Amino acid sequence: MAGKKRRKLKSLAETNTESKRMALKGKREKSELQTWRWHSVATSVRVVNQSPWLMYFPKYGNLYEFYDPSLRKTHSIELPELNGTRVCYTKDGWLLLYRPRSHRMFFFNPFTREVIKLPRFELTYQIVAFSCAPTSTSCMLFTVKHISPTIVAVSTCHLGASEWVTVNYQNRLPFVSSIWNKLVFCNGLFYCLSLTGWLGVFDPLERIWSVLAVPPPKCPENFFAKNWWKGKFMAEHKGEISVIYTCSSENPIMFKLDRVNMVWEEMKTLDGVILFASFLSSHCRTDLYGLMRNSVYFPKVRFYGKRCISYSFDHHRYYPRKQCHDWGDQDPFENIWIEPPQNFSSFT
């Protein structure tokens, strides 16, 4: 009799426990549903920073593809205006393009189809950048070409000018120009990182050129492999200049310019920033929906256009795994990150 009573009490206890568990599960599911609904509403009304899009330049034809890494979506549009051009730089949603056959350079906005013509100029192996959108009267273009290891020719052009102005400067330190140099405009100055890691600076207002006495970033010995000097990217963010060095299967190494002590300081974190790296120009963003913070997004898409190769400084690994790439082998004019207008969703 006592055994039956114990079994009955046990059964009741188990029933109560199960009831409590189911009730708790129901509350949790209800809470999760409420949280999900709240998150959905918050996402729909939240103003999210626009991610740059990766623009591909076709080898043939006029069909251009734009990859949005936030939504993992590709947009396509015919742009016959760009036929026979080579991309030079992007900033504020504008492309700087060059026609090698005619030595013509012009600005083009692929989202509005606006064109702004520039004076004729012959680009050889150097790269060129501009300070701000060509809709601003302060927009200035800059390029530098070495005449000898100790002499460079700096060429500039103001928006609305009838010609480019070229001035030769003497260097105290060696500076060699190439298509693998990097250019950024930061705090009113143009910074140019040479193939071998020396940093030239040009002040467009004072018209002063100098090569900083900052030793090139120190990379590990295993970085001294084929094309290691080509797989680098430079970006500007909030007045700071950073350089990312890559080398085949090795993890990328990042440096920030310390202008006080005149050294490149190795950094272990991007401080939450997302860097979109391409050879001709790179961009930094924060708080982007669907993208990993503290990561570099490289100019390559895998898995049938559904996944951009990235590297996380938090997790010390590439995504997708084992998708490291020898960036030195890639054509620098193949693609470039460009910033679409805020809330731009697709081409019409």
C-alpha positions as CSV (number, residue, x, y, z in Angstrom):
1,M,0.0,0.0,0.0
2,A,2.8,2.4,0.9
3,G,4.5,1.5,-2.4
4,K,1.4,2.4,-4.4
5,K,1.2,5.7,-2.5
6,R,4.8,6.5,-3.2
7,R,4.4,5.7,-6.9
8,K,1.3,7.9,-7.1
9,L,3.1,10.8,-5.3
10,K,6.0,10.3,-7.7
11,S,3.7,10.4,-10.7
12,L,2.1,13.5,-9.4
13,A,5.5,15.2,-8.9
14,E,6.6,14.2,-12.4
15,T,3.4,15.6,-13.8
16,N,3.8,18.8,-11.9
17,T,7.5,19.0,-13.0
18,E,6.5,18.4,-16.6
19,S,3.7,21.0,-16.4
20,K,6.1,23.5,-15.0
21,R,8.6,22.7,-17.7
22,M,6.0,23.1,-20.5
23,A,4.8,26.3,-18.9
24,L,8.4,27.6,-18.7
25,K,9.0,26.5,-22.3
26,G,5.8,28.3,-23.4
27,K,6.9,31.5,-21.6
28,R,10.3,31.3,-23.2
29,E,8.9,30.8,-26.7
30,K,6.5,33.7,-26.1
31,S,9.4,35.9,-24.9
32,E,11.5,34.8,-27.9
33,L,8.6,35.6,-30.2
34,Q,8.1,39.0,-28.7
35,T,11.9,39.7,-28.9
36,W,11.9,38.6,-32.5
37,R,8.9,40.8,-33.3
38,W,10.6,43.7,-31.6
39,H,13.8,43.1,-33.4
40,S,12.0,42.9,-36.7
41,V,10.3,46.2,-36.1
42,A,13.5,47.8,-34.9
43,T,15.4,46.5,-37.9
44,S,12.7,47.9,-40.2
45,V,12.9,51.4,-38.8
46,R,16.6,51.5,-37.9
47,V,18.8,53.6,-40.1
48,V,21.6,51.3,-41.1
49,N,24.8,52.6,-42.6
50,Q,25.1,51.7,-46.3
51,S,27.7,49.0,-47.1
52,P,30.0,49.7,-50.1
53,W,29.3,47.5,-53.2
54,L,31.9,45.6,-55.1
55,M,31.8,46.7,-58.7
56,Y,33.2,44.3,-61.4
57,F,34.7,45.6,-64.6
58,P,34.0,43.1,-67.4
59,K,36.8,42.0,-69.8
60,Y,34.3,42.2,-72.7
61,G,30.9,44.0,-73.1
62,N,29.2,46.6,-71.1
63,L,27.4,44.6,-68.4
64,Y,28.7,45.6,-65.0
65,E,28.0,43.7,-61.8
66,F,27.7,45.1,-58.3
67,Y,27.8,42.9,-55.2
68,D,26.2,43.9,-52.0
69,P,27.9,42.0,-49.1
70,S,25.2,42.9,-46.6
71,L,22.4,41.2,-48.5
72,R,24.7,38.9,-50.5
73,K,23.0,40.1,-53.6
74,T,24.3,40.9,-57.1
75,H,22.9,43.7,-59.3
76,S,23.6,44.0,-63.0
77,I,23.4,47.0,-65.3
78,E,24.5,48.0,-68.8
79,L,26.9,51.0,-68.7
80,P,28.0,51.7,-72.3
81,E,29.4,55.0,-71.1
82,L,32.4,53.1,-69.7
83,N,33.3,51.3,-72.8
84,G,37.1,51.2,-73.3
85,T,37.8,52.7,-69.8
86,R,40.1,51.7,-66.9
87,V,39.1,52.4,-63.4
88,C,41.4,54.6,-61.3
89,Y,39.7,55.4,-58.0
90,T,36.4,55.7,-56.1
91,K,35.2,58.1,-53.4
92,D,31.7,59.3,-52.3
93,G,30.0,57.1,-54.9
94,W,32.0,58.5,-57.9
95,L,34.3,56.6,-60.2
96,L,37.4,58.2,-61.7
97,L,37.9,56.6,-65.1
98,Y,40.6,56.7,-67.8
99,R,40.5,56.0,-71.5
100,P,44.1,54.8,-72.5
101,R,43.6,55.3,-76.2
102,S,42.5,58.9,-76.0
103,H,44.2,59.9,-72.7
104,R,40.8,61.1,-71.5
105,M,39.9,61.1,-67.8
106,F,36.4,61.7,-66.4
107,F,34.2,61.2,-63.4
108,F,31.2,59.0,-63.6
109,N,28.4,58.2,-61.1
110,P,26.9,54.7,-62.0
111,F,23.9,55.3,-59.7
112,T,22.9,58.6,-61.3
113,R,24.7,58.2,-64.7
114,E,26.2,61.7,-64.3
115,V,29.4,62.4,-66.2
116,I,32.0,65.2,-65.4
117,K,34.8,65.7,-68.0
118,L,38.4,66.4,-67.1
119,P,41.4,67.8,-69.1
120,R,43.3,65.3,-71.2
121,F,46.2,63.6,-69.3
122,E,48.5,60.7,-70.0
123,L,48.7,58.1,-67.3
124,T,51.5,55.5,-67.6
125,Y,52.1,53.2,-64.7
126,Q,51.1,55.5,-61.8
127,I,47.8,55.7,-60.0
128,V,45.6,58.7,-59.4
129,A,43.2,59.8,-56.7
130,F,40.8,62.6,-55.8
131,S,40.1,64.4,-52.6
132,C,36.3,64.5,-52.5
133,A,33.2,64.2,-54.7
134,P,33.5,66.2,-57.9
135,T,30.2,68.0,-57.0
136,S,32.4,70.0,-54.6
137,T,34.4,73.0,-55.8
138,S,37.3,71.9,-53.6
139,C,37.7,68.6,-55.5
140,M,41.3,68.0,-56.5
141,L,43.1,65.2,-58.4
142,F,46.6,64.0,-57.6
143,T,49.1,61.6,-59.1
144,V,52.9,61.1,-58.7
145,K,55.4,59.5,-61.0
146,H,59.1,59.0,-60.4
147,I,61.6,60.5,-62.9
148,S,64.5,58.9,-61.0
149,P,64.8,57.3,-57.6
150,T,65.3,60.8,-56.1
151,I,63.1,62.9,-58.4
152,V,59.3,62.7,-58.8
153,A,56.8,64.6,-60.9
154,V,53.6,65.5,-59.1
155,S,50.6,66.3,-61.3
156,T,47.4,67.9,-60.0
157,C,44.2,69.2,-61.4
158,H,41.4,71.3,-59.9
159,L,37.8,70.7,-60.9
160,G,37.0,73.1,-63.7
161,A,40.7,73.6,-64.7
162,S,41.6,73.5,-68.4
163,E,44.8,71.5,-67.9
164,W,46.9,69.6,-65.4
165,V,49.8,71.2,-63.5
166,T,53.0,69.1,-63.2
167,V,56.0,70.1,-60.9
168,N,59.2,68.1,-60.3
169,Y,60.4,67.5,-56.7
170,Q,63.6,66.3,-55.2
171,N,63.4,63.4,-52.7
172,R,65.7,62.9,-49.8
173,L,64.6,59.3,-49.7
174,P,64.0,56.8,-52.6
175,F,60.4,56.8,-54.0
176,V,59.3,54.6,-56.9
177,S,55.9,54.8,-58.4
178,S,53.9,51.8,-59.8
179,I,50.3,50.6,-60.2
180,W,50.8,48.8,-56.9
181,N,51.2,52.1,-55.0
182,K,48.4,53.1,-52.6
183,L,46.7,56.5,-52.4
184,V,44.5,58.1,-49.7
185,F,43.4,61.6,-48.9
186,C,43.6,62.3,-45.2
187,N,43.4,65.6,-43.2
188,G,43.9,67.7,-46.3
189,L,46.9,65.7,-47.5
190,F,47.5,63.1,-50.1
191,Y,49.4,60.1,-48.8
192,C,51.1,57.7,-51.3
193,L,52.5,54.4,-50.1
194,S,55.2,53.2,-52.6
195,L,55.8,49.6,-53.8
196,T,58.5,49.1,-51.2
197,G,56.7,50.7,-48.3
198,W,58.0,54.3,-48.2
199,L,55.3,57.0,-47.7
200,G,55.2,60.2,-49.7
201,V,53.0,63.1,-48.7
202,F,51.7,66.0,-50.8
203,D,50.1,69.2,-49.4
204,P,47.9,70.6,-52.2
205,L,47.5,74.0,-50.6
206,E,51.2,74.6,-49.9
207,R,52.2,72.5,-52.9
208,I,54.9,70.7,-50.8
209,W,56.0,67.1,-51.5
210,S,58.1,65.0,-49.1
211,V,58.9,61.4,-48.4
212,L,58.5,60.7,-44.6
213,A,61.4,59.3,-42.7
214,V,59.2,56.4,-41.6
215,P,60.7,53.0,-42.1
216,P,58.5,50.6,-44.1
217,P,56.2,48.3,-42.1
218,K,58.1,45.3,-40.8
219,C,56.6,42.0,-42.1
220,P,57.7,38.5,-40.9
221,E,60.3,36.7,-43.0
222,N,57.8,34.3,-44.4
223,F,56.0,37.3,-46.1
224,F,59.0,37.7,-48.4
225,A,57.5,35.4,-51.0
226,K,56.3,35.8,-54.5
227,N,54.2,39.0,-55.0
228,W,54.1,39.7,-51.2
229,W,54.6,43.5,-51.8
230,K,51.5,43.6,-54.1
231,G,49.0,42.2,-51.7
232,K,48.6,45.3,-49.5
233,F,45.7,47.7,-49.0
234,M,45.6,51.2,-47.5
235,A,42.7,53.0,-46.0
236,E,41.8,56.2,-44.0
237,H,39.4,56.4,-41.1
238,K,38.7,59.3,-38.9
239,G,42.1,60.9,-39.6
240,E,44.1,57.6,-39.1
241,I,45.9,55.7,-41.9
242,S,46.2,52.0,-41.8
243,V,47.8,49.4,-44.1
244,I,46.9,45.7,-44.4
245,Y,49.6,43.4,-45.6
246,T,48.7,39.9,-46.9
247,C,50.7,37.0,-48.1
248,S,49.1,33.9,-49.6
249,S,48.0,31.6,-46.7
250,E,49.5,33.7,-43.9
251,N,47.1,35.7,-41.7
252,P,47.0,39.4,-42.7
253,I,49.0,41.9,-40.7
254,M,47.8,45.4,-40.0
255,F,49.7,48.6,-39.3
256,K,48.6,52.1,-38.3
257,L,50.7,55.2,-39.0
258,D,52.0,56.8,-35.7
259,R,52.8,60.4,-36.9
260,V,54.1,61.4,-33.5
261,N,56.8,58.8,-33.3
262,M,57.1,58.4,-37.1
263,V,56.7,54.6,-37.1
264,W,54.2,52.0,-38.4
265,E,52.6,50.4,-35.3
266,E,51.3,46.9,-35.6
267,M,47.6,46.6,-34.7
268,K,45.8,43.5,-33.4
269,T,42.3,45.0,-33.8
270,L,40.3,47.3,-36.1
271,D,38.5,48.6,-33.1
272,G,35.1,47.5,-34.4
273,V,35.6,49.0,-37.9
274,I,34.8,47.0,-41.1
275,L,37.4,47.6,-43.8
276,F,36.5,47.0,-47.5
277,A,39.8,46.5,-49.2
278,S,40.5,46.9,-52.9
279,F,43.7,47.7,-54.7
280,L,42.8,51.2,-56.0
281,S,40.8,52.5,-53.0
282,S,39.5,51.1,-49.7
283,H,36.7,52.2,-47.4
284,C,36.0,51.9,-43.7
285,R,32.5,51.6,-42.1
286,T,31.0,50.9,-38.7
287,D,27.8,49.2,-37.6
288,L,26.7,47.5,-40.8
289,Y,23.8,45.1,-40.7
290,G,24.7,41.5,-41.5
291,L,28.5,42.0,-41.6
292,M,31.2,41.1,-39.1
293,R,32.8,43.9,-37.1
294,N,36.6,44.1,-36.8
295,S,37.0,42.4,-40.2
296,V,38.5,43.0,-43.6
297,Y,36.3,42.3,-46.7
298,F,38.4,41.5,-49.7
299,P,37.6,42.1,-53.4
300,K,36.6,38.5,-54.1
301,V,33.3,36.6,-54.0
302,R,33.0,32.8,-53.6
303,F,30.3,30.2,-53.8
304,Y,28.5,31.4,-56.9
305,G,28.5,35.0,-55.8
306,K,27.0,34.3,-52.4
307,R,29.9,34.9,-50.1
308,C,32.6,37.6,-49.9
309,I,36.1,36.5,-48.7
310,S,36.7,38.2,-45.3
311,Y,39.2,38.0,-42.5
312,S,38.2,38.4,-38.8
313,F,40.8,39.9,-36.5
314,D,38.6,38.7,-33.6
315,H,38.7,35.1,-34.7
316,H,42.1,35.1,-36.5
317,R,40.7,33.3,-39.5
318,Y,39.3,33.7,-43.0
319,Y,35.7,33.3,-43.9
320,P,34.8,31.0,-45.6
321,R,37.5,28.9,-44.0
322,K,40.6,28.1,-46.1
323,Q,39.5,30.8,-48.6
324,C,42.8,32.8,-48.3
325,H,43.9,34.2,-51.6
326,D,47.1,35.3,-53.2
327,W,46.0,38.9,-53.8
328,G,49.3,39.8,-55.5
329,D,48.1,37.6,-58.5
330,Q,44.9,39.5,-58.9
331,D,44.3,42.2,-61.6
332,P,44.1,45.5,-59.8
333,F,41.6,46.9,-62.4
334,E,39.2,44.0,-62.1
335,N,37.0,45.4,-59.4
336,I,36.6,48.1,-56.8
337,W,34.5,48.9,-53.8
338,I,32.1,51.8,-54.4
339,E,29.7,53.6,-52.1
340,P,26.0,53.7,-53.2
341,P,23.7,56.5,-52.1
342,Q,22.1,56.1,-48.7
343,N,19.0,53.7,-49.0
344,F,19.9,52.8,-52.6
345,S,18.5,49.3,-53.1
346,S,18.7,48.5,-56.9
347,F,19.1,50.0,-60.3
348,T,15.9,50.9,-62.1
